[in-house]
Amino acid sequence: MKAGFWIAPQGDDAAMTVMPIGAEPLQSARKLNYLATRSAEEMIRRCRRTATLLPELADALAVQKADQPGRLFDITDFPNDDRELITQTLGEGEVAGIAALPSGLLAQIQEAVMAGVWRIRFTDPDGRLLADYIEVASIPAAVRQACSALPASISHGPAPAGAMNVMPVLTEIGDRIGRYNNGDPAHIITFSLFPMSPDDMGFLQATLGAGPVQLTSRGYGTCRVVAAGARDIWSVQFYNAMDTIILDTLEIAEIPSVAIAAEEDFRDSEARLRDIEEAYFK
């Protein structure tokens, strides 16, 4: 693992996979060009539930607001061909991840190529698929639900030998989360510019703990967003093409903005989805 605030405990990366359910991941290489093939034409003729779903998604995007709850579309009982066609049509966007819910279920999350449209697959602890949804939202509700059971405060013992600045940082974090309300601007602590010894970082990691959400955004470069073990605390790390951390931050926010679809995304995604419907499904 690269140095930085978030270092996963041994074995956690293997257990917390971002792979969707099934034998293969969603393949971005297939995206929308599949719809122009003869195989797709035949599948579209068979998959009328998908043809009905697309305008409903576009209608939801047309009225969706960034600060409002999203809308879920249950596709669990769709035929396999319909679900495959939905996968091909929506494609694979920039944000993907997992959220471990308080109930023990795991939500596997993949944003579509249309920002603000998400594929959410819920599995039980044994990995069995229980539900399959499309959600129109700024961020899937499962992310907020996963964080809902986290404690709203932090506690810790005395600083270890060799610590330099961890105690003032913990005081700042505790003060900020105590005063934070949803909708407030994010408060960011930038470790890339702050002198923290290995003892500082180790104590900070142990105090905050690992939370139930891991997201990766692959827009301009890679950004890894990981919830800490207390509410409204997130590790947000940016990587360059060599997989080296170039910006290591701790963010006090309900959800970091890098993972959230913006208001204009909904309008752009609506227009794109209606173009796809007009070109291939009518």
VEXBA-118821 format. One record per residue (C-alpha): x, y, z; residue number from 1. Coordinates in pm, 1 decimal, always signed. Example, Ala and Ser with C-alpha at 12.3 -4.5 7.8 and 13.67 -1.06 7.14 Angstrom:
REM VEXBA-118821
X:Y:Z:pos
+1230.0:-450.0:+780.0:1
+1367.0:-106.0:+714.0:2
//
This chain:
REM VEXBA-118821
X:Y:Z:pos
+0.0:+0.0:+0.0:1
+112.5:+354.6:-64.8:2
+175.0:+579.3:+235.1:3
-109.9:+803.1:+340.8:4
-390.2:+834.4:+591.6:5
-590.8:+533.0:+480.0:6
-400.0:+205.5:+498.7:7
-637.3:-92.0:+492.4:8
-591.9:-356.8:+762.8:9
-428.3:-675.5:+636.7:10
-670.1:-868.2:+414.6:11
-940.8:-601.1:+398.3:12
-874.3:-511.6:+37.4:13
-933.1:-871.9:-65.3:14
-1261.1:-893.8:+123.7:15
-1398.1:-554.3:+16.2:16
-1409.1:-606.4:-357.2:17
-1568.6:-355.5:-593.9:18
-1646.1:-625.8:-849.0:19
-2015.5:-644.0:-938.6:20
-2213.6:-964.3:-905.6:21
-2148.4:-1221.6:-1175.4:22
-1856.4:-1382.0:-1351.4:23
-1733.4:-1063.0:-1517.0:24
-1709.7:-694.7:-1423.0:25
-1905.5:-435.1:-1614.9:26
-1687.2:-370.3:-1916.7:27
-1643.3:-4.5:-2010.4:28
-1499.5:-111.9:-2343.9:29
-1844.8:-236.1:-2443.8:30
-2040.2:+77.1:-2341.1:31
-2280.2:+224.2:-2592.2:32
-2123.3:+102.1:-2916.6:33
-2280.5:-239.0:-2849.8:34
-2622.2:-88.6:-2927.6:35
-2522.8:-39.8:-3290.4:36
-2458.9:-412.9:-3348.5:37
-2694.8:-665.1:-3506.4:38
-2697.0:-866.8:-3183.2:39
-2818.9:-559.8:-2997.8:40
-3096.6:-501.0:-3251.7:41
-3229.0:-850.6:-3189.5:42
-3200.8:-811.7:-2812.4:43
-3376.2:-472.6:-2818.6:44
-3671.3:-629.2:-3001.4:45
-3703.4:-888.1:-2724.8:46
-3637.4:-659.4:-2427.5:47
-3941.6:-437.0:-2406.9:48
-3906.3:-385.2:-2031.5:49
-3575.6:-209.3:-2095.7:50
-3737.8:+5.9:-2363.3:51
-4003.2:+106.7:-2109.3:52
-3747.9:+173.0:-1834.8:53
-3528.7:+418.4:-2027.3:54
-3785.2:+700.1:-2063.4:55
-3876.2:+653.9:-1696.2:56
-3510.5:+706.4:-1604.2:57
-3495.3:+1014.9:-1827.5:58
-3810.9:+1155.2:-1665.5:59
-3659.5:+1102.4:-1320.9:60
-3337.3:+1277.8:-1427.3:61
-3539.7:+1572.8:-1557.8:62
-3675.7:+1654.6:-1210.7:63
-3398.7:+1525.5:-984.2:64
-3231.2:+1777.0:-751.4:65
-2886.7:+1725.6:-602.4:66
-3007.7:+1781.8:-245.6:67
-3316.3:+1559.2:-268.0:68
-3360.3:+1182.5:-218.8:69
-3322.7:+978.3:-535.3:70
-3561.1:+741.6:-707.0:71
-3517.8:+364.1:-722.5:72
-3615.1:+137.1:-1013.9:73
-3631.7:-230.1:-921.2:74
-3502.0:-456.3:-1200.4:75
-3450.8:-766.1:-983.5:76
-3721.2:-965.7:-1160.6:77
-3636.5:-845.8:-1512.3:78
-3545.6:-1127.4:-1755.4:79
-3174.8:-1193.5:-1791.7:80
-3168.7:-1046.7:-2143.5:81
-3323.7:-723.2:-2018.0:82
-3075.5:-692.0:-1735.0:83
-2786.9:-757.3:-1973.9:84
-2919.1:-495.9:-2215.6:85
-2949.4:-245.7:-1929.3:86
-2588.0:-318.5:-1837.8:87
-2478.9:-258.5:-2197.1:88
-2689.0:+56.2:-2234.8:89
-2587.9:+225.3:-1910.5:90
-2221.8:+130.2:-1936.9:91
-1963.6:+195.3:-1667.6:92
-1900.1:+548.8:-1544.7:93
-1639.7:+707.6:-1320.5:94
-1750.9:+608.3:-969.0:95
-1772.0:+255.7:-826.9:96
-1753.6:+104.5:-482.1:97
-1916.8:-82.5:-198.4:98
-2122.1:+2.2:+109.3:99
-2164.4:-240.2:+400.1:100
-2510.1:-181.4:+548.5:101
-2592.8:-211.6:+920.4:102
-2820.8:-505.4:+832.8:103
-2521.7:-705.6:+710.5:104
-2605.8:-667.2:+342.0:105
-2346.3:-542.1:+97.9:106
-2435.5:-285.9:-170.3:107
-2217.5:-298.7:-481.6:108
-2230.4:+36.0:-660.3:109
-2148.5:+133.2:-1018.2:110
-2223.5:+468.9:-1174.1:111
-2343.1:+460.8:-1536.2:112
-2177.6:+659.7:-1812.6:113
-2467.1:+898.6:-1749.3:114
-2367.5:+1071.8:-1423.8:115
-2635.1:+1050.1:-1157.2:116
-2757.8:+708.0:-1275.5:117
-2637.4:+419.5:-1057.9:118
-2656.6:+39.3:-1064.4:119
-2694.7:-97.0:-709.5:120
-2675.0:-469.1:-637.8:121
-2745.4:-597.8:-287.0:122
-2596.2:-926.4:-167.0:123
-2619.1:-1121.2:+157.5:124
-2310.6:-1212.5:+365.1:125
-2265.5:-1526.2:+152.1:126
-2254.6:-1325.5:-170.2:127
-2600.6:-1421.5:-298.8:128
-2773.7:-1156.0:-505.6:129
-3088.3:-1033.9:-330.4:130
-3188.3:-723.2:-524.2:131
-3085.5:-528.0:-832.6:132
-3175.5:-160.4:-874.0:133
-3115.5:+141.1:-1092.1:134
-3110.9:+459.9:-887.9:135
-3128.5:+822.1:-1002.8:136
-2958.9:+1027.2:-731.8:137
-2658.1:+1241.2:-651.4:138
-2522.7:+945.0:-451.9:139
-2693.5:+611.7:-383.0:140
-2903.5:+602.8:-66.3:141
-2709.2:+291.8:+39.2:142
-2401.2:+508.6:+101.2:143
-2586.4:+725.9:+351.4:144
-2758.3:+423.3:+502.0:145
-2425.5:+249.6:+556.4:146
-2293.1:+552.0:+747.0:147
-2608.9:+603.8:+953.3:148
-2501.4:+369.0:+1233.8:149
-2156.2:+525.0:+1280.9:150
-2084.8:+706.1:+1608.5:151
-2108.9:+1085.5:+1595.1:152
-1796.2:+1143.3:+1804.5:153
-1443.4:+1010.1:+1849.9:154
-1253.2:+907.1:+2160.1:155
-888.1:+827.6:+2219.9:156
-621.7:+779.7:+2481.2:157
-291.5:+965.6:+2525.0:158
-63.6:+1021.3:+2227.8:159
+205.0:+757.4:+2171.3:160
+575.0:+824.6:+2204.8:161
+709.4:+987.5:+1889.1:162
+385.4:+1170.2:+1807.2:163
+419.1:+1527.2:+1682.9:164
+87.6:+1675.7:+1574.3:165
-179.2:+1408.1:+1605.0:166
-345.1:+1546.5:+1918.2:167
-421.9:+1892.6:+1771.3:168
-549.9:+1718.4:+1456.0:169
-779.8:+1493.6:+1659.7:170
-903.9:+1796.2:+1855.2:171
-980.6:+1972.4:+1526.8:172
-1159.6:+1666.9:+1387.8:173
-1365.8:+1620.0:+1703.9:174
-1464.2:+1986.2:+1709.4:175
-1558.7:+1990.7:+1341.9:176
-1774.5:+1677.8:+1344.7:177
-1944.6:+1801.2:+1660.8:178
-2053.0:+2119.3:+1481.5:179
-2110.4:+1979.4:+1133.7:180
-2461.5:+1984.7:+985.9:181
-2560.3:+1833.5:+652.3:182
-2524.3:+2097.3:+383.6:183
-2235.9:+2277.8:+551.8:184
-1921.9:+2332.3:+342.0:185
-1669.2:+2051.8:+377.8:186
-1373.6:+2103.5:+609.4:187
-1053.0:+1960.5:+464.4:188
-729.6:+1867.6:+642.1:189
-445.5:+1822.3:+393.4:190
-181.3:+1579.4:+514.5:191
+30.8:+1636.9:+204.0:192
+116.2:+1981.0:+346.2:193
+112.0:+1892.7:+715.5:194
+401.6:+1740.8:+914.8:195
+276.4:+1408.9:+1051.4:196
+515.0:+1138.1:+1171.8:197
+446.3:+766.3:+1115.9:198
+348.1:+749.9:+1485.1:199
+100.6:+1033.8:+1428.9:200
-57.9:+862.2:+1130.7:201
-69.4:+523.1:+1299.8:202
-244.8:+667.9:+1604.7:203
-485.3:+866.7:+1383.3:204
-576.1:+557.1:+1182.0:205
-628.2:+349.2:+1496.5:206
-842.6:+620.1:+1657.0:207
-1069.3:+686.3:+1358.8:208
-1092.0:+326.5:+1239.8:209
-1225.7:+185.7:+912.8:210
-1579.4:+267.1:+803.4:211
-1835.5:+84.5:+587.7:212
-1793.3:+266.2:+252.6:213
-1519.4:+252.5:-10.2:214
-1555.3:+441.3:-338.5:215
-1320.1:+500.4:-630.0:216
-1362.9:+782.2:-880.8:217
-1171.5:+755.2:-1207.5:218
-1226.4:+1088.8:-1376.6:219
-912.6:+1294.9:-1430.9:220
-686.7:+1052.3:-1248.1:221
-792.8:+824.8:-962.9:222
-946.9:+933.5:-634.5:223
-1010.8:+692.1:-349.6:224
-1281.0:+785.2:-97.8:225
-1302.8:+580.4:+223.0:226
-1530.9:+636.3:+522.7:227
-1369.7:+640.9:+864.8:228
-1526.3:+472.8:+1165.1:229
-1706.3:+788.3:+1281.2:230
-1976.5:+984.6:+1105.2:231
-1886.0:+1254.7:+847.6:232
-1513.4:+1168.2:+838.6:233
-1363.7:+1057.2:+505.5:234
-1019.4:+982.4:+370.8:235
-993.9:+1134.8:+21.4:236
-675.1:+1048.1:-166.2:237
-578.9:+1147.2:-520.0:238
-335.3:+937.1:-723.6:239
-130.2:+1005.3:-1034.5:240
-82.2:+769.0:-1328.6:241
+196.7:+589.2:-1138.6:242
-46.5:+505.0:-853.8:243
+133.0:+742.3:-618.3:244
-61.8:+963.7:-378.3:245
-34.6:+1326.4:-486.9:246
-292.3:+1468.9:-245.7:247
-380.9:+1306.1:+86.0:248
-670.9:+1465.1:+274.2:249
-921.8:+1405.9:+548.5:250
-1261.3:+1556.2:+471.9:251
-1535.3:+1643.7:+719.4:252
-1855.3:+1620.7:+513.9:253
-2169.5:+1411.7:+479.2:254
-2034.9:+1277.3:+146.3:255
-1722.4:+1410.6:-31.9:256
-1815.4:+1614.2:-338.5:257
-1579.8:+1419.5:-566.1:258
-1822.1:+1122.8:-553.7:259
-2147.0:+1318.8:-594.9:260
-2335.0:+1395.2:-916.6:261
-2399.9:+1768.5:-957.3:262
-2721.8:+1941.5:-1062.4:263
-2606.7:+1992.7:-1420.8:264
-2514.6:+1623.2:-1446.1:265
-2880.9:+1525.1:-1421.4:266
-2979.4:+1749.6:-1712.1:267
-2687.8:+1631.9:-1927.8:268
-2762.6:+1267.7:-1847.9:269
-3131.2:+1315.5:-1928.7:270
-3045.1:+1452.1:-2274.2:271
-2798.3:+1171.0:-2338.9:272
-3041.6:+900.7:-2231.2:273
-3319.5:+1042.8:-2449.2:274
-3080.3:+1044.9:-2746.6:275
-3001.5:+678.3:-2685.5:276
-3369.5:+591.7:-2656.5:277
-3452.1:+777.2:-2978.7:278
-3161.8:+625.8:-3173.5:279
-3192.4:+261.6:-3067.0:280
-3521.0:+187.8:-2888.7:281
-3786.2:+348.1:-3112.8:282
//
